[in-house]
């Protein structure tokens, strides 16, 4: 009796595995030499897990008696792992398009913040929004990300700054994860800003004494799942001392430390994160040499966000210095009302042009390393047997077209597959 599998993708011009020896992450030379099979095929089992990947002839011979729910003939096409977006703020209400005009006229991030815009504007609207409305907008945004090739995404709370709205956001994230195929890593970011009318000390005490204890209760009871804890460690927001207290409390609850650091000022966030055993630190536009060394030694991932530096006209994160030092470099879109980008292909393009990363480095940073930054590189980020069957099929003969064609993913992503199921079938791809 023949064996039955969920999906066969056959005859691909290239299958980009990224890595093929169970690596949890890649650094430096590994990122420059990602694993690619010419003329390959991939089999995904009925459980949504990759069964086998290899040269087409090998797969054909091994599975000659097998049957498949679906077969994709990828002749002349490329297969890549599903992309991983390691940093987003996708749950919010209120349109901030007017702030873009302010920034173009020269206003800085903190100018907008002090004028009542930025995070506080979004907090006001998100607090007032009903959960079903937040869920509807979140679902729309996640579907857009999915169509651009993202199959695993980190989603933060942080536009509540008080218990009930933070819980509402986390519940909305969890519901979206249940109702959509895209995988989600959920992050509590109650320390995204200091609420109006409160001091840093008062905000920190509220998080430590009110928000985190109830969050711990909900997690322990199994009524809410949260993976990471985040703090915006920045001058005028949460200082190093308050950041340490909040992150340590989250770590003691079993959450991964994954926080904003060294974005607008050199706060020594990188050193703090390394000391606390942080899984990842995001932004790092103002990281110091000492911070880079500390992160490399601690194996704390750097989640770089080229959209933010681009939109805010900030100095670019020092990707080359980090790569040379052996830091685990990952990428994220920083999708939020301030940096409205759903597309990891565009993020990779900006990383190559503005941060001087190579295309293989950018792809590794948006797959295996981004998965590592979320504690998911054992299940996501590469096309290896035993991992989730998440992949993209490109209507292109070289995988680099996904990065090279700025904004071109809408025309070259032919299929997006999550756990062996086609979640996006794009019949409007065009020839190169």
C-alpha positions in Angstrom: 0.0 0.0 0.0 1.5 3.3 -1.0 2.3 6.0 1.6 0.4 9.2 1.4 1.9 12.7 1.9 0.5 16.2 2.0 2.7 17.9 -0.6 5.4 17.3 -3.2 7.2 20.2 -4.7 9.2 18.8 -7.6 11.7 19.8 -10.2 12.7 23.1 -8.7 15.6 24.9 -10.4 16.9 25.8 -7.0 15.9 24.7 -3.5 17.4 27.0 -0.9 17.8 25.0 2.3 19.8 27.8 4.1 21.5 25.2 6.3 21.4 21.4 6.4 23.2 20.2 9.6 20.7 21.3 12.2 22.4 24.6 12.9 20.5 26.8 15.3 21.8 30.0 13.7 24.5 31.2 11.2 27.2 33.7 11.7 29.7 35.4 9.4 31.0 32.7 6.9 28.0 30.5 7.3 25.7 33.4 6.3 27.8 34.0 3.2 27.6 30.3 2.2 24.0 29.2 2.5 23.1 25.8 1.3 21.4 25.6 -2.2 20.4 22.4 -4.1 20.2 22.8 -7.9 17.3 20.8 -9.4 15.7 19.7 -6.1 12.4 18.5 -4.7 10.8 18.5 -1.2 8.3 16.2 0.5 6.0 17.4 3.3 4.1 14.8 5.4 0.5 14.8 6.5 1.6 16.3 9.8 2.9 19.4 8.0 6.5 18.4 8.8 9.2 18.2 6.1 9.8 14.5 5.4 12.7 14.9 2.9 14.5 17.4 0.7 17.1 16.7 -1.9 18.0 16.3 -5.6 15.0 15.6 -7.7 16.2 12.2 -8.9 16.8 11.1 -5.4 13.4 12.2 -4.2 11.7 10.6 -7.3 13.3 7.3 -6.7 12.6 7.2 -3.0 9.0 8.2 -3.3 8.1 6.4 -6.5 5.3 4.5 -4.8 4.0 7.4 -2.7 0.8 9.5 -3.3 0.4 13.2 -2.5 -2.6 15.4 -1.7 -1.0 18.1 -3.9 1.9 18.2 -6.3 3.5 21.5 -7.3 5.7 21.3 -10.5 8.3 24.0 -9.8 10.2 23.5 -13.1 12.1 26.7 -13.7 11.2 28.0 -10.3 13.0 28.4 -6.9 11.9 27.1 -3.4 12.9 29.0 -0.3 12.1 28.6 3.4 9.2 30.7 4.7 10.4 34.1 5.8 10.5 35.0 9.5 9.7 38.6 10.7 11.5 38.9 14.1 10.0 42.3 15.2 6.5 43.7 14.7 3.9 45.8 16.5 0.8 44.8 14.5 -2.1 45.3 17.0 -3.2 48.9 17.1 -6.0 51.4 16.2 -5.7 55.0 14.8 -4.1 56.2 11.6 -0.7 58.0 11.9 -0.2 58.9 8.3 -0.1 62.6 9.2 3.1 62.0 11.2 4.9 61.0 8.1 4.5 64.5 6.8 6.0 65.8 10.1 9.0 63.6 9.8 9.5 64.6 6.2 9.5 68.2 7.4 12.3 67.4 9.8 10.6 66.4 13.0 12.5 63.7 14.9 10.9 60.6 16.6 11.1 62.3 20.0 9.7 65.6 18.5 6.6 63.7 17.4 6.5 61.9 20.8 6.6 65.2 22.7 3.9 66.7 20.5 1.4 64.0 21.6 1.9 61.8 18.6 3.8 58.6 18.3 3.1 55.8 20.8 0.8 57.9 22.9 -1.5 58.7 20.0 -1.8 55.0 19.2 -2.3 54.1 22.9 -5.3 56.4 23.1 -6.9 54.9 20.1 -6.0 51.3 21.0 -7.4 51.6 24.5 -10.7 52.8 23.0 -10.9 50.1 20.3 -13.0 47.0 20.8 -11.2 43.6 20.7 -13.1 42.4 17.6 -12.0 45.5 15.7 -8.4 45.0 16.7 -8.6 41.4 15.7 -10.0 42.2 12.3 -7.3 44.7 11.5 -4.6 42.4 12.8 -5.8 39.6 10.6 -5.7 41.8 7.6 -2.1 42.8 8.4 -1.0 39.3 9.0 -2.6 38.1 5.7 -0.6 40.9 3.9 2.6 39.6 5.6 1.8 36.1 4.6 1.3 37.1 0.9 4.8 38.6 1.0 6.2 35.3 2.2 6.3 35.6 6.0 5.3 32.4 7.7 6.4 33.1 11.3 6.0 36.5 12.9 6.7 38.1 16.2 3.8 40.2 17.5 4.0 42.6 20.4 1.5 44.2 22.7 2.6 47.7 24.0 -0.1 50.1 22.9 -2.0 49.8 26.2 0.5 50.7 28.9 -2.0 49.5 31.5 -3.2 46.0 32.4 -6.5 45.6 30.6 -5.5 46.9 27.2 -2.2 45.0 27.3 -4.2 41.8 28.1 -6.7 42.7 25.3 -3.9 43.0 22.8 -2.3 39.7 23.9 -5.6 37.9 23.7 -6.2 39.3 20.2 -2.7 38.1 19.1 -3.5 34.6 20.5 -6.9 34.5 18.7 -5.2 35.5 15.4 -2.8 32.7 15.9 -5.6 30.2 16.3 -7.5 31.4 13.3 -4.8 32.0 10.7 -2.1 29.6 9.3 0.8 31.9 10.0 2.8 31.0 13.2 3.1 33.7 15.9 5.6 34.4 18.6 3.8 36.6 21.2 5.6 39.3 23.1 4.4 41.3 26.2 5.7 44.9 25.7 3.9 46.7 28.6 7.1 48.9 29.0 6.8 50.4 25.5 6.5 53.9 26.8 5.9 55.7 30.2 2.2 56.4 30.4 1.1 60.0 30.5 1.0 61.3 34.1 3.3 58.7 35.5 7.0 58.7 36.3 9.4 56.0 35.1 9.5 54.6 38.7 5.7 54.5 38.9 5.4 52.8 35.5 8.0 50.3 36.5 6.3 49.5 39.8 2.9 49.0 38.0 4.5 46.6 35.6 6.3 44.7 38.3 3.5 44.7 40.9 0.3 44.6 38.8 0.8 43.6 35.2 3.4 40.9 35.4 1.8 39.0 38.4 -1.6 38.8 36.6 0.1 37.8 33.3 1.9 35.1 35.2 -1.4 33.8 36.6 -2.9 33.7 33.1 0.1 31.9 31.7 0.2 29.4 34.5 -3.5 28.7 34.2 -3.1 28.0 30.5 -5.5 30.8 29.5 -2.9 32.9 27.7 0.3 32.1 25.9 3.2 34.6 25.9 6.7 33.9 24.7 8.8 37.0 25.2 9.2 40.1 27.3 10.2 43.5 25.8 11.1 46.9 27.2 11.9 50.1 25.2 15.2 51.0 26.9 15.8 54.5 25.8 16.7 58.0 27.1 13.4 59.6 28.2 11.6 56.2 28.3 12.8 53.3 30.5 16.3 53.7 31.9 18.8 50.9 32.3 17.8 50.2 35.9 14.1 50.0 35.3 14.8 47.9 32.1 16.9 45.5 34.1 14.2 45.0 36.8 11.4 44.4 34.2 13.4 42.1 32.0 14.7 40.0 35.0 11.1 39.7 36.3 10.0 38.4 32.9 12.9 36.0 32.7 12.0 34.7 36.1 8.5 33.9 34.7 10.0 31.9 31.9 9.7 34.5 29.2 12.5 35.1 26.7 14.2 38.5 26.9 13.7 40.2 23.5 13.8 44.0 23.8 14.4 47.4 22.2 17.9 48.8 22.9 20.4 51.4 21.8 18.1 52.9 19.2 18.4 56.7 19.6 21.1 56.9 22.2 23.9 54.6 23.3 22.3 53.2 26.5 24.6 50.2 27.0 21.5 48.1 26.3 23.5 45.5 24.4 25.8 44.9 27.4 22.8 44.7 29.7 21.1 42.2 27.4 24.2 40.1 27.2 24.5 40.0 30.9 20.9 39.0 31.4 21.1 36.2 28.8 18.8 38.0 26.3 17.7 35.9 23.4 17.6 39.0 21.2 17.9 42.8 21.2 16.3 45.0 18.5 17.3 48.2 16.8 20.9 48.8 18.0 21.5 51.9 15.7 23.6 53.4 18.5 25.3 50.2 19.8 28.9 50.6 21.0 31.9 48.5 20.1 31.7 47.0 23.6 28.1 46.2 23.1 28.8 44.3 19.9 31.5 42.3 21.6 29.2 41.5 24.5 26.4 40.3 22.2 28.8 38.1 20.1 30.1 36.4 23.3 26.6 35.9 24.8 25.1 34.6 21.5 22.4 37.3 21.8 20.8 37.9 18.4 20.8 41.4 17.0 17.4 42.1 15.3 18.1 44.9 12.8 15.3 47.0 11.4 16.3 48.8 8.3 12.8 50.2 7.7 13.1 52.2 10.9 16.4 53.7 10.1 15.2 54.5 6.6 11.9 56.2 7.6 13.4 58.1 10.6 16.6 59.0 8.8 18.6 57.5 11.6 22.2 56.1 11.3 22.1 52.7 9.8 22.6 49.8 12.2 26.2 48.6 12.0 25.5 45.3 10.4 29.0 44.8 8.9 30.7 45.4 12.2 28.3 43.0 13.9 28.8 40.3 11.3 32.6 40.7 11.4 32.4 40.3 15.2 30.4 37.1 15.0 27.1 38.5 16.2 24.0 36.5 15.2 22.3 39.0 12.9 18.5 38.8 12.2 16.0 41.0 10.5 12.6 42.3 11.2 10.1 44.7 9.6 9.3 46.7 12.7 5.8 46.9 11.3 3.9 49.6 13.2 2.1 52.9 12.6 5.6 54.6 12.4 7.1 52.1 10.0 4.3 50.7 7.8 6.0 47.8 6.0 4.5 44.3 5.7 7.2 43.0 3.4 10.3 41.1 4.5 11.5 41.1 0.8 11.7 44.9 1.0 13.3 44.7 4.4 16.0 42.4 2.9 16.5 44.8 0.0 17.0 47.7 2.4 19.4 45.6 4.5 21.5 44.9 1.4 21.6 48.5 0.1 21.6 50.6 3.2 23.3 48.2 5.7 25.7 46.7 3.1 24.7 43.1 3.7 25.0 40.6 0.9 21.9 38.8 -0.4 22.8 35.5 1.2 23.4 37.2 4.5 20.1 39.0 4.3 18.2 35.8 3.5 19.9 33.9 6.4 19.0 36.9 8.7 15.4 36.7 7.6 15.1 32.9 8.0 17.3 30.8 10.4 18.6 33.7 12.4 15.2 35.5 12.8 13.8 32.1 13.9 16.6 31.8 16.4 15.8 35.3 17.8 12.3 34.0 18.5 13.5 30.7 20.0 12.1 28.8 17.0 15.1 27.8 14.9 14.5 24.1 15.8 11.2 24.3 13.9 11.5 27.2 11.4 14.0 29.0 9.3 15.4 26.3 7.0 14.2 23.5 4.7 15.4 20.5 6.7 13.7 17.2 7.5 11.8 17.5 10.8 11.0 21.2 10.5 7.7 22.8 9.7 6.8 22.6 6.0 6.8 26.3 5.4 8.1 27.5 2.1 7.9 29.9 -0.8 7.9 29.0 -4.5 9.2 31.8 -6.7 8.5 32.3 -10.4 12.2 33.0 -11.0 15.2 30.9 -11.9 17.4 32.5 -9.2 16.4 33.0 -5.6 18.1 36.3 -5.5 15.2 37.9 -7.4 13.2 38.0 -4.2 15.6 40.6 -2.9 16.8 42.2 -6.1 13.4 43.2 -7.3 12.4 46.1 -5.0 8.7 45.6 -4.2 8.6 42.8 -6.8 7.4 40.0 -4.5 3.8 40.5 -5.6 4.8 39.5 -9.1 7.2 36.6 -8.4 5.9 34.8 -5.3 3.9 32.0 -6.9 3.0 30.0 -3.8 3.2 30.5 0.0 3.0 27.2 1.9 2.6 26.7 5.6 2.8 23.2 7.1 2.4 21.7 3.7 -0.8 23.7 2.9 -0.9 26.3 0.1 -2.1 29.5 1.9 -1.5 31.8 -1.1 -1.8 30.8 -4.7 -0.8 33.8 -6.9 -1.7 33.3 -10.5 -0.6 36.8 -11.4 3.1 36.3 -11.4 4.9 37.6 -14.4 8.0 36.5 -16.4 11.3 38.1 -15.6 
